[in-house]
């Protein structure tokens, strides 16, 4: 009988009292997906999970001779007829198994067939990211409610340097440039530091009084206000930043960040917010409203200490996993190594960017992100973009007509 699609408890035995069924068995046919699954299961504190390297045919062969697990993850990539292969799988497993599927087909029609018609709990297409697994797979494994994704509107990515000089503004500016210029997505770069922010300078944009007005008089915020306050850098990249006098601090109206972010989300696909680590009300509200929280740390002992302090902060309601960790300027003379930092943090770094003083110095001095987006720095920005980009299955015409039937998997 269909239920709400969540596993009530992985520790429960079946109604018949059987205890021979594994909690979870996964078959994944590439190393990158396997590594991400293992990392996310470990991060969620899930033990006793069996992840094997193999395709869907390996899963069928194994389960034809072994007890059916409570939850099964299968990889259909590389299958010429994945829906037919899933039908074959249904012949060898018990009907109450809960199935999660990984593949390479991106069409929305395929997603619907796999989840709505065939009865799988969820489908994700490759390449997997940690955020995809955290948002869409882990709730089925932990019994936690599915996170409210709030998909109607743009994605909010907050980027914070754990301490001054970490390079967070540089990374925020180049990430916004990547989305707005290179990828052609409607993007706004929001600089939360109204006095010393540098994001606008880094993309050769202009500051305005609009951000201060939004913080002091949130009742004035609407789509027309956002259109006028955000300054254009290119056709699809805008900047919302201030350059206030040092003796005139803005008065922050309590809760003003939320209507500002909601108005920006109605206008832009991506909101990249450069937020300093200072514990100000505006900064804290922005951090809580983000879909993704990115921490940028330098390879120093002080950077590790401050990262641990920021990791201890509670996630926002739209953030299903810990912040994304970006190690910047690896290889700085006298700096810590990646292994030393990961050992101290007890977590793996998500993105690592080497020290590139000449390249990044020139890009920053002339406000030319395109000059910085090359080589290893470009690779790092692209890796970060993959971590934070919204998982979307675009509509596409089906490649062929496929006969399907209800597999009887419990929803």
C-alpha positions as a Markdown table, in Angstrom:
| # | Residue | x | y | z |
|---|---|---|---|---|
| 1 | Unk | 0.0 | 0.0 | 0.0 |
| 2 | Unk | 1.4 | 3.4 | -0.9 |
| 3 | Unk | 2.6 | 5.6 | 2.0 |
| 4 | Unk | 4.3 | 8.9 | 2.2 |
| 5 | Unk | 7.5 | 7.6 | 0.7 |
| 6 | Unk | 9.6 | 7.7 | 3.9 |
| 7 | Unk | 11.2 | 4.9 | 5.7 |
| 8 | Unk | 9.8 | 4.9 | 9.3 |
| 9 | Unk | 12.8 | 3.1 | 10.7 |
| 10 | Unk | 15.7 | 1.2 | 9.3 |
| 11 | Unk | 16.0 | -0.8 | 12.6 |
| 12 | Unk | 12.6 | -2.3 | 12.4 |
| 13 | Unk | 12.3 | -5.9 | 11.5 |
| 14 | Unk | 9.6 | -7.0 | 9.0 |
| 15 | Unk | 6.1 | -7.9 | 10.1 |
| 16 | Unk | 6.9 | -11.6 | 9.9 |
| 17 | Unk | 9.8 | -11.3 | 12.3 |
| 18 | Unk | 12.5 | -11.9 | 9.7 |
| 19 | Unk | 15.9 | -10.5 | 10.5 |
| 20 | Unk | 17.8 | -11.8 | 7.5 |
| 21 | Unk | 17.2 | -8.7 | 5.4 |
| 22 | Unk | 20.0 | -6.1 | 5.1 |
| 23 | Unk | 19.1 | -2.5 | 5.9 |
| 24 | Unk | 20.5 | -1.2 | 2.6 |
| 25 | Unk | 22.2 | -2.7 | -0.4 |
| 26 | Unk | 23.6 | -0.5 | -3.2 |
| 27 | Unk | 25.0 | -1.4 | -6.6 |
| 28 | Unk | 26.8 | 1.5 | -8.3 |
| 29 | Unk | 29.0 | 1.2 | -11.4 |
| 30 | Unk | 31.4 | 4.1 | -11.1 |
| 31 | Unk | 33.8 | 5.2 | -8.5 |
| 32 | Unk | 32.7 | 8.8 | -8.2 |
| 33 | Unk | 29.1 | 7.9 | -7.4 |
| 34 | Unk | 30.3 | 5.2 | -5.0 |
| 35 | Unk | 32.5 | 7.7 | -3.1 |
| 36 | Unk | 29.8 | 10.2 | -2.7 |
| 37 | Unk | 27.3 | 7.7 | -1.5 |
| 38 | Unk | 29.8 | 6.3 | 1.1 |
| 39 | Unk | 30.7 | 9.8 | 2.2 |
| 40 | Unk | 27.1 | 10.9 | 2.7 |
| 41 | Unk | 26.0 | 7.8 | 4.5 |
| 42 | Unk | 29.0 | 8.1 | 6.8 |
| 43 | Unk | 28.2 | 11.8 | 7.4 |
| 44 | Unk | 24.6 | 10.9 | 8.3 |
| 45 | Unk | 25.9 | 8.3 | 10.8 |
| 46 | Unk | 24.4 | 5.3 | 9.0 |
| 47 | Unk | 26.2 | 2.1 | 9.7 |
| 48 | Unk | 25.8 | -1.3 | 8.2 |
| 49 | Unk | 25.2 | -0.1 | 4.7 |
| 50 | Unk | 26.5 | -2.4 | 1.9 |
| 51 | Unk | 27.7 | -0.5 | -1.2 |
| 52 | Unk | 29.0 | -2.7 | -4.1 |
| 53 | Unk | 30.5 | -1.8 | -7.4 |
| 54 | Unk | 28.2 | -3.2 | -10.1 |
| 55 | Unk | 25.4 | -2.5 | -12.5 |
| 56 | Unk | 21.8 | -3.4 | -12.6 |
| 57 | Unk | 22.5 | -6.8 | -14.1 |
| 58 | Unk | 24.8 | -7.6 | -11.2 |
| 59 | Unk | 22.0 | -6.6 | -8.8 |
| 60 | Unk | 19.6 | -8.9 | -10.5 |
| 61 | Unk | 22.0 | -11.8 | -10.4 |
| 62 | Unk | 22.8 | -11.2 | -6.7 |
| 63 | Unk | 19.2 | -10.8 | -5.5 |
| 64 | Unk | 18.0 | -13.8 | -7.4 |
| 65 | Unk | 20.0 | -15.9 | -4.8 |
| 66 | Unk | 20.0 | -13.6 | -1.7 |
| 67 | Unk | 17.4 | -12.1 | 0.6 |
| 68 | Unk | 15.9 | -8.8 | -0.5 |
| 69 | Unk | 17.2 | -5.8 | 1.5 |
| 70 | Unk | 14.9 | -3.2 | 3.0 |
| 71 | Unk | 16.2 | -0.5 | 0.7 |
| 72 | Unk | 17.9 | -1.1 | -2.6 |
| 73 | Unk | 19.9 | 1.4 | -4.6 |
| 74 | Unk | 20.5 | 0.5 | -8.2 |
| 75 | Unk | 22.5 | 2.1 | -11.1 |
| 76 | Unk | 20.8 | 1.8 | -14.5 |
| 77 | Unk | 23.4 | 3.9 | -16.4 |
| 78 | Unk | 24.8 | 2.0 | -19.4 |
| 79 | Unk | 21.6 | -0.1 | -19.8 |
| 80 | Unk | 20.3 | -0.1 | -23.3 |
| 81 | Unk | 16.7 | -0.6 | -22.0 |
| 82 | Unk | 16.8 | 0.6 | -18.4 |
| 83 | Unk | 13.0 | 0.3 | -17.8 |
| 84 | Unk | 13.0 | -3.3 | -19.1 |
| 85 | Unk | 15.9 | -4.1 | -16.8 |
| 86 | Unk | 14.0 | -2.6 | -13.8 |
| 87 | Unk | 11.1 | -4.8 | -14.7 |
| 88 | Unk | 13.5 | -7.8 | -14.6 |
| 89 | Unk | 14.7 | -6.7 | -11.2 |
| 90 | Unk | 11.1 | -6.7 | -9.9 |
| 91 | Unk | 10.9 | -10.4 | -10.7 |
| 92 | Unk | 13.6 | -11.4 | -8.2 |
| 93 | Unk | 13.0 | -9.0 | -5.3 |
| 94 | Unk | 10.2 | -8.9 | -2.7 |
| 95 | Unk | 7.4 | -6.4 | -3.5 |
| 96 | Unk | 7.9 | -4.3 | -0.3 |
| 97 | Unk | 11.5 | -3.4 | -1.2 |
| 98 | Unk | 12.1 | 0.4 | -1.4 |
| 99 | Unk | 14.0 | 1.3 | -4.5 |
| 100 | Unk | 16.2 | 4.3 | -5.2 |
| 101 | Unk | 17.5 | 4.6 | -8.8 |
| 102 | Unk | 20.6 | 6.3 | -10.2 |
| 103 | Unk | 21.1 | 6.7 | -14.0 |
| 104 | Unk | 22.2 | 9.0 | -16.8 |
| 105 | Unk | 18.9 | 9.9 | -18.4 |
| 106 | Unk | 18.0 | 13.5 | -17.7 |
| 107 | Unk | 14.5 | 13.7 | -19.2 |
| 108 | Unk | 11.5 | 14.4 | -17.0 |
| 109 | Unk | 9.5 | 11.8 | -18.7 |
| 110 | Unk | 12.0 | 9.1 | -17.6 |
| 111 | Unk | 11.9 | 10.4 | -14.1 |
| 112 | Unk | 8.1 | 10.1 | -14.0 |
| 113 | Unk | 8.1 | 6.6 | -15.4 |
| 114 | Unk | 10.7 | 5.4 | -12.9 |
| 115 | Unk | 9.1 | 7.1 | -9.8 |
| 116 | Unk | 5.3 | 7.4 | -10.6 |
| 117 | Unk | 4.7 | 4.5 | -12.8 |
| 118 | Unk | 7.3 | 1.9 | -11.7 |
| 119 | Unk | 7.1 | 2.8 | -8.0 |
| 120 | Unk | 10.7 | 3.7 | -7.2 |
| 121 | Unk | 11.0 | 6.2 | -4.3 |
| 122 | Unk | 13.4 | 8.5 | -6.1 |
| 123 | Unk | 15.6 | 8.9 | -9.2 |
| 124 | Unk | 18.8 | 10.9 | -9.5 |
| 125 | Unk | 20.9 | 11.4 | -12.7 |
| 126 | Unk | 24.7 | 11.6 | -12.8 |
| 127 | Unk | 27.0 | 13.1 | -12.0 |
| 128 | Unk | 25.8 | 12.8 | -8.4 |
| 129 | Unk | 26.6 | 15.6 | -6.0 |
| 130 | Unk | 26.6 | 15.5 | -2.2 |
| 131 | Unk | 23.6 | 17.9 | -2.2 |
| 132 | Unk | 21.6 | 15.7 | -4.5 |
| 133 | Unk | 22.1 | 12.7 | -2.2 |
| 134 | Unk | 21.5 | 14.7 | 0.9 |
| 135 | Unk | 18.2 | 16.2 | -0.3 |
| 136 | Unk | 16.7 | 13.3 | -2.2 |
| 137 | Unk | 18.2 | 10.0 | -0.9 |
| 138 | Unk | 19.1 | 10.5 | 2.8 |
| 139 | Unk | 15.5 | 11.2 | 4.0 |
| 140 | Unk | 14.5 | 7.8 | 2.7 |
| 141 | Unk | 17.4 | 6.2 | 4.6 |
| 142 | Unk | 17.1 | 8.1 | 7.9 |
| 143 | Unk | 13.4 | 8.4 | 8.3 |
| 144 | Unk | 13.6 | 12.2 | 8.5 |
| 145 | Unk | 11.0 | 14.3 | 6.7 |
| 146 | Unk | 11.9 | 15.4 | 3.2 |
| 147 | Unk | 13.5 | 18.9 | 3.4 |
| 148 | Unk | 11.3 | 21.7 | 2.1 |
| 149 | Unk | 13.2 | 22.5 | -1.1 |
| 150 | Unk | 11.2 | 25.6 | -2.0 |
| 151 | Unk | 11.9 | 25.1 | -5.6 |
| 152 | Unk | 9.7 | 27.9 | -7.0 |
| 153 | Unk | 12.3 | 30.6 | -7.4 |
| 154 | Unk | 16.0 | 31.0 | -7.5 |
| 155 | Unk | 18.6 | 29.2 | -5.5 |
| 156 | Unk | 20.4 | 31.0 | -2.7 |
| 157 | Unk | 24.1 | 30.3 | -2.1 |
| 158 | Unk | 25.8 | 32.0 | 0.8 |
| 159 | Unk | 29.6 | 32.2 | 0.7 |
| 160 | Unk | 31.5 | 33.1 | 3.9 |
| 161 | Unk | 35.2 | 33.3 | 4.5 |
| 162 | Unk | 36.0 | 31.8 | 7.9 |
| 163 | Unk | 38.3 | 34.7 | 8.5 |
| 164 | Unk | 39.4 | 37.8 | 6.6 |
| 165 | Unk | 41.7 | 37.2 | 3.7 |
| 166 | Unk | 40.4 | 33.7 | 3.0 |
| 167 | Unk | 39.3 | 34.7 | -0.6 |
| 168 | Unk | 35.6 | 34.3 | -0.2 |
| 169 | Unk | 34.7 | 37.5 | -2.1 |
| 170 | Unk | 36.9 | 36.4 | -5.0 |
| 171 | Unk | 35.2 | 33.0 | -5.1 |
| 172 | Unk | 31.7 | 34.5 | -4.8 |
| 173 | Unk | 32.4 | 37.0 | -7.6 |
| 174 | Unk | 33.8 | 34.3 | -9.9 |
| 175 | Unk | 31.0 | 31.8 | -9.1 |
| 176 | Unk | 28.4 | 34.5 | -9.9 |
| 177 | Unk | 30.3 | 35.3 | -13.2 |
| 178 | Unk | 30.3 | 31.6 | -14.1 |
| 179 | Unk | 26.5 | 31.3 | -13.6 |
| 180 | Unk | 25.5 | 34.7 | -15.1 |
| 181 | Unk | 27.9 | 35.1 | -18.0 |
| 182 | Unk | 29.3 | 31.6 | -18.9 |
| 183 | Unk | 26.2 | 29.6 | -18.1 |
| 184 | Unk | 23.7 | 32.3 | -19.1 |
| 185 | Unk | 21.5 | 32.0 | -15.9 |
| 186 | Unk | 19.9 | 35.1 | -14.4 |
| 187 | Unk | 22.2 | 35.8 | -11.5 |
| 188 | Unk | 22.6 | 38.4 | -8.8 |
| 189 | Unk | 25.7 | 38.9 | -6.6 |
| 190 | Unk | 24.7 | 40.2 | -3.2 |
| 191 | Unk | 27.4 | 41.7 | -1.0 |
| 192 | Unk | 26.3 | 41.8 | 2.6 |
| 193 | Unk | 29.2 | 44.1 | 3.7 |
| 194 | Unk | 27.8 | 47.5 | 3.0 |
| 195 | Unk | 31.0 | 49.3 | 4.1 |
| 196 | Unk | 34.0 | 47.3 | 3.0 |
| 197 | Unk | 32.5 | 44.8 | 0.5 |
| 198 | Unk | 34.6 | 44.2 | -2.7 |
| 199 | Unk | 32.3 | 42.0 | -4.8 |
| 200 | Unk | 31.1 | 44.8 | -7.0 |
| 201 | Unk | 34.7 | 45.8 | -7.7 |
| 202 | Unk | 35.7 | 42.3 | -8.6 |
| 203 | Unk | 33.1 | 42.0 | -11.4 |
| 204 | Unk | 33.5 | 45.7 | -12.5 |
| 205 | Unk | 30.0 | 46.5 | -11.1 |
| 206 | Unk | 28.6 | 49.5 | -9.3 |
| 207 | Unk | 27.3 | 49.9 | -5.8 |
| 208 | Unk | 24.1 | 51.7 | -5.0 |
| 209 | Unk | 21.9 | 52.9 | -2.1 |
| 210 | Unk | 19.3 | 50.2 | -2.9 |
| 211 | Unk | 20.6 | 47.6 | -0.4 |
| 212 | Unk | 20.6 | 50.0 | 2.5 |
| 213 | Unk | 17.1 | 51.1 | 1.7 |
| 214 | Unk | 16.0 | 47.5 | 1.6 |
| 215 | Unk | 17.4 | 46.8 | 5.1 |
| 216 | Unk | 16.0 | 49.9 | 6.6 |
| 217 | Unk | 12.6 | 49.9 | 4.9 |
| 218 | Unk | 11.6 | 46.3 | 3.9 |
| 219 | Unk | 8.1 | 47.4 | 3.2 |
| 220 | Unk | 9.3 | 49.1 | 0.1 |
| 221 | Unk | 10.7 | 45.8 | -1.4 |
| 222 | Unk | 9.0 | 44.5 | -4.5 |
| 223 | Unk | 10.0 | 43.3 | -7.9 |
| 224 | Unk | 10.2 | 46.9 | -9.3 |
| 225 | Unk | 12.5 | 47.9 | -6.4 |
| 226 | Unk | 14.8 | 44.9 | -7.1 |
| 227 | Unk | 14.9 | 45.8 | -10.8 |
| 228 | Unk | 16.1 | 49.3 | -9.9 |
| 229 | Unk | 18.4 | 48.4 | -7.0 |
| 230 | Unk | 20.5 | 45.7 | -8.7 |
| 231 | Unk | 23.1 | 47.1 | -11.0 |
| 232 | Unk | 23.8 | 45.3 | -14.3 |
| 233 | Unk | 27.2 | 43.9 | -15.1 |
| 234 | Unk | 26.1 | 42.0 | -18.2 |
| 235 | Unk | 22.9 | 40.9 | -19.7 |
| 236 | Unk | 22.2 | 38.2 | -17.0 |
| 237 | Unk | 24.6 | 39.2 | -14.2 |
| 238 | Unk | 23.7 | 41.9 | -11.7 |
| 239 | Unk | 25.2 | 43.2 | -8.5 |
| 240 | Unk | 23.4 | 44.4 | -5.3 |
| 241 | Unk | 26.0 | 46.1 | -3.1 |
| 242 | Unk | 26.5 | 49.2 | -1.0 |
| 243 | Unk | 29.3 | 51.6 | -0.3 |
| 244 | Unk | 28.1 | 53.4 | 2.7 |
| 245 | Unk | 29.9 | 56.1 | 4.7 |
| 246 | Unk | 31.8 | 54.7 | 7.6 |
| 247 | Unk | 30.1 | 57.0 | 10.1 |
| 248 | Unk | 26.6 | 56.1 | 8.9 |
| 249 | Unk | 25.9 | 52.5 | 9.7 |
| 250 | Unk | 22.5 | 51.3 | 8.3 |
| 251 | Unk | 19.7 | 50.5 | 10.7 |
| 252 | Unk | 18.6 | 46.9 | 10.1 |
| 253 | Unk | 14.9 | 46.4 | 10.4 |
| 254 | Unk | 14.3 | 43.0 | 12.0 |
| 255 | Unk | 13.6 | 40.3 | 9.5 |
| 256 | Unk | 14.3 | 42.5 | 6.4 |
| 257 | Unk | 16.5 | 39.8 | 4.9 |
| 258 | Unk | 13.6 | 37.5 | 4.2 |
| 259 | Unk | 11.5 | 39.8 | 1.9 |
| 260 | Unk | 14.7 | 40.9 | 0.2 |
| 261 | Unk | 15.7 | 37.3 | -0.6 |
| 262 | Unk | 12.2 | 36.3 | -1.7 |
| 263 | Unk | 12.0 | 39.3 | -4.1 |
| 264 | Unk | 15.4 | 38.3 | -5.5 |
| 265 | Unk | 14.4 | 34.7 | -5.9 |
| 266 | Unk | 11.4 | 35.8 | -8.0 |
| 267 | Unk | 13.7 | 37.6 | -10.3 |
| 268 | Unk | 16.9 | 35.6 | -10.5 |
| 269 | Unk | 17.8 | 31.9 | -10.9 |
| 270 | Unk | 20.9 | 32.2 | -8.7 |
| 271 | Unk | 21.5 | 34.5 | -5.8 |
| 272 | Unk | 25.2 | 34.4 | -4.7 |
| 273 | Unk | 25.5 | 36.1 | -1.3 |
| 274 | Unk | 29.0 | 37.1 | -0.1 |
| 275 | Unk | 28.5 | 37.2 | 3.7 |
| 276 | Unk | 31.3 | 38.2 | 6.2 |
| 277 | Unk | 31.6 | 36.0 | 9.3 |
| 278 | Unk | 30.7 | 38.9 | 11.6 |
| 279 | Unk | 27.7 | 37.8 | 13.8 |
| 280 | Unk | 25.4 | 40.6 | 12.7 |
| 281 | Unk | 21.6 | 40.1 | 12.5 |
| 282 | Unk | 21.6 | 40.7 | 8.7 |
| 283 | Unk | 24.4 | 38.1 | 8.2 |
| 284 | Unk | 22.8 | 35.5 | 10.4 |
| 285 | Unk | 19.4 | 35.9 | 8.7 |
| 286 | Unk | 21.0 | 35.5 | 5.3 |
| 287 | Unk | 22.8 | 32.4 | 6.4 |
| 288 | Unk | 19.5 | 30.8 | 7.6 |
| 289 | Unk | 17.7 | 31.6 | 4.3 |
| 290 | Unk | 20.3 | 29.9 | 2.0 |
| 291 | Unk | 19.8 | 26.6 | 0.2 |
| 292 | Unk | 23.6 | 26.1 | 0.4 |
| 293 | Unk | 26.1 | 27.4 | 2.8 |
| 294 | Unk | 29.7 | 27.6 | 1.6 |
| 295 | Unk | 32.7 | 28.1 | 3.9 |
| 296 | Unk | 36.0 | 29.3 | 2.4 |
| 297 | Unk | 39.0 | 28.6 | 4.6 |
| 298 | Unk | 42.8 | 29.3 | 4.2 |
| 299 | Unk | 45.3 | 26.5 | 4.9 |
| 300 | Unk | 46.2 | 27.9 | 8.3 |
| 301 | Unk | 45.7 | 26.7 | 11.9 |
| 302 | Unk | 43.5 | 29.8 | 12.6 |
| 303 | Unk | 41.4 | 28.9 | 9.5 |
| 304 | Unk | 40.8 | 25.4 | 10.8 |
| 305 | Unk | 39.8 | 26.7 | 14.2 |
| 306 | Unk | 37.3 | 29.2 | 12.8 |
| 307 | Unk | 35.9 | 26.6 | 10.4 |
| 308 | Unk | 35.2 | 24.3 | 13.3 |
| 309 | Unk | 33.3 | 27.2 | 15.0 |
| 310 | Unk | 31.2 | 27.9 | 12.0 |
| 311 | Unk | 30.5 | 24.2 | 11.4 |
| 312 | Unk | 28.9 | 24.2 | 14.8 |
| 313 | Unk | 26.2 | 26.6 | 13.8 |
| 314 | Unk | 22.8 | 25.0 | 13.1 |
| 315 | Unk | 21.8 | 24.5 | 9.5 |
| 316 | Unk | 19.0 | 26.6 | 8.0 |
| 317 | Unk | 15.7 | 24.9 | 7.2 |
| 318 | Unk | 16.5 | 24.6 | 3.5 |
| 319 | Unk | 20.0 | 23.1 | 4.2 |
| 320 | Unk | 20.0 | 19.3 | 4.5 |
| 321 | Unk | 23.7 | 18.8 | 5.0 |
| 322 | Unk | 26.7 | 20.5 | 6.6 |
| 323 | Unk | 28.2 | 23.5 | 4.8 |
| 324 | Unk | 30.3 | 23.0 | 1.6 |
| 325 | Unk | 34.0 | 23.4 | 2.5 |
| 326 | Unk | 36.3 | 25.1 | 0.0 |
| 327 | Unk | 40.0 | 25.1 | 0.8 |
| 328 | Unk | 41.5 | 28.1 | -0.9 |
| 329 | Unk | 45.1 | 28.9 | -1.6 |
| 330 | Unk | 46.4 | 25.4 | -1.0 |
| 331 | Unk | 50.2 | 25.4 | -1.3 |
| 332 | Unk | 50.7 | 28.8 | 0.3 |
| 333 | Unk | 54.2 | 28.9 | 1.8 |
| 334 | Unk | 54.1 | 27.6 | 5.4 |
| 335 | Unk | 50.5 | 26.5 | 5.0 |
| 336 | Unk | 48.9 | 23.3 | 6.2 |
| 337 | Unk | 48.5 | 20.3 | 3.8 |
| 338 | Unk | 45.1 | 19.0 | 2.7 |
| 339 | Unk | 45.6 | 15.9 | 4.8 |
| 340 | Unk | 46.4 | 17.9 | 7.9 |
| 341 | Unk | 43.3 | 20.0 | 7.5 |
| 342 | Unk | 40.9 | 17.1 | 6.9 |
| 343 | Unk | 42.4 | 15.3 | 9.9 |
| 344 | Unk | 41.8 | 18.4 | 12.1 |
| 345 | Unk | 38.3 | 19.0 | 10.8 |
| 346 | Unk | 37.3 | 15.3 | 10.8 |
| 347 | Unk | 35.5 | 15.8 | 7.5 |
| 348 | Unk | 36.6 | 15.8 | 3.9 |
| 349 | Unk | 37.0 | 19.0 | 1.9 |
| 350 | Unk | 34.5 | 19.4 | -0.9 |
| 351 | Unk | 36.6 | 21.7 | -3.2 |
| 352 | Unk | 40.3 | 22.6 | -3.2 |
| 353 | Unk | 41.8 | 25.5 | -5.0 |
| 354 | Unk | 45.5 | 26.1 | -5.2 |
| 355 | Unk | 47.4 | 29.2 | -4.4 |
| 356 | Unk | 47.5 | 31.3 | -7.6 |
| 357 | Unk | 48.6 | 34.8 | -6.5 |
| 358 | Unk | 49.6 | 36.2 | -10.0 |
| 359 | Unk | 46.5 | 35.0 | -11.8 |
| 360 | Unk | 44.0 | 36.0 | -9.1 |
| 361 | Unk | 45.8 | 39.3 | -8.3 |
| 362 | Unk | 45.6 | 40.5 | -11.9 |
| 363 | Unk | 41.9 | 39.5 | -12.2 |
| 364 | Unk | 41.1 | 41.3 | -8.9 |
| 365 | Unk | 43.1 | 44.4 | -9.8 |
| 366 | Unk | 41.3 | 45.0 | -13.1 |
| 367 | Unk | 37.9 | 43.7 | -12.2 |
| 368 | Unk | 38.0 | 41.0 | -14.9 |
| 369 | Unk | 36.7 | 37.6 | -13.7 |
| 370 | Unk | 37.2 | 36.1 | -17.1 |
| 371 | Unk | 41.0 | 36.5 | -16.6 |
| 372 | Unk | 40.8 | 34.5 | -13.4 |
| 373 | Unk | 38.5 | 31.8 | -14.7 |
| 374 | Unk | 41.1 | 29.6 | -16.3 |
| 375 | Unk | 43.3 | 26.7 | -15.3 |
| 376 | Unk | 43.0 | 25.2 | -11.9 |
| 377 | Unk | 41.0 | 28.0 | -10.5 |
| 378 | Unk | 38.4 | 27.5 | -13.2 |
| 379 | Unk | 38.3 | 23.8 | -12.4 |
| 380 | Unk | 37.6 | 24.7 | -8.7 |
| 381 | Unk | 34.8 | 27.1 | -9.5 |
| 382 | Unk | 33.2 | 24.5 | -11.8 |
| 383 | Unk | 33.4 | 21.9 | -9.0 |
| 384 | Unk | 31.8 | 24.3 | -6.6 |
| 385 | Unk | 29.1 | 25.2 | -9.2 |
| 386 | Unk | 28.2 | 21.5 | -9.5 |
| 387 | Unk | 27.9 | 21.2 | -5.8 |
| 388 | Unk | 25.4 | 24.1 | -5.5 |
| 389 | Unk | 23.5 | 24.0 | -8.8 |
| 390 | Unk | 19.8 | 23.0 | -8.4 |
| 391 | Unk | 19.0 | 19.5 | -9.4 |
| 392 | Unk | 16.5 | 19.9 | -12.2 |
| 393 | Unk | 15.1 | 17.4 | -14.7 |
| 394 | Unk | 14.3 | 19.4 | -17.8 |
| 395 | Unk | 11.4 | 18.3 | -20.0 |
| 396 | Unk | 12.5 | 16.4 | -23.0 |
| 397 | Unk | 10.7 | 14.3 | -25.6 |
| 398 | Unk | 11.1 | 10.6 | -25.0 |
| 399 | Unk | 13.6 | 8.9 | -27.3 |
| 400 | Unk | 11.4 | 5.8 | -27.8 |
| 401 | Unk | 8.2 | 4.3 | -26.7 |
| 402 | Unk | 8.7 | 1.8 | -23.8 |
| 403 | Unk | 6.2 | -0.7 | -22.5 |
| 404 | Unk | 6.0 | -0.6 | -18.7 |
| 405 | Unk | 4.0 | -2.2 | -16.0 |
| 406 | Unk | 3.5 | -1.6 | -12.3 |
| 407 | Unk | 6.3 | -3.3 | -10.4 |
| 408 | Unk | 4.5 | -3.4 | -7.1 |
| 409 | Unk | 7.3 | -1.7 | -5.2 |
| 410 | Unk | 6.0 | -0.2 | -2.0 |
| 411 | Unk | 5.9 | 3.6 | -2.0 |
